[in-house]
Amino acid sequence: SLLLLLPLHNLSTLYYDQKQFDKAIRTTQQCFLFRKQVLGLYHYDTIVTLCNLGMMYYYQGSSGQGEVGEEEWNDDDGSDRVAPFVLLSRAKQILGKCMELQMVALGEDHD
């Protein structure tokens, strides 16, 4: 369990670097859930993993590299992808949650 956390994180980073965004997001989601279960929601590594997930959605949405999903749209190349605004909305929601967790974990007076 604890020994799997770092390799799972590294795998998600590898997928992201290889532009396999759907695999990177799924792996990062798994990593977040495991870290949350093993380390707790307010642990630094858990929060960082959630922030990484938010940033993956952000970069994917801002670059137009949408994943196949529920809110599909047809791109010019004929592929079905999630619309960029949906990805950016997910990013905003996740990154907002990161800010809330950091405020609780570090305290409001932390700069």
C-alpha positions, 0 to 999 in steps of 0.5 A: 500500500504505502510502497505503491504510492510513489511508483503509481505517482511516477507512472502517472507522470510518465503517462503525462510526459508521453501525452497519454492524458487519459491514462495520466488522469486515471492513474493520478486519480487512483494515486490520489485515492490511495494517498487519501486512504493511506496518508489522509486527506490533509497530508502534503503528498495527498494535496500535491497529487490532487493539485497535479490532477487539477493541473492535468485537466487545466493543461489538457483543456487549454491545449485542446487535447481533450479526453474521450468522456461524457460531454463529447464534441467532434473535433475537426480531425473526427475524434470525439473529445471532452470540450476544453471548457469542461476540462477547464471547469474540472480543473477550476473545481479541483484546484479550488479544493486544493486551496481549501485543503491547503488552508486547513492543513497549513493554517490561514496564517501560512504564507 
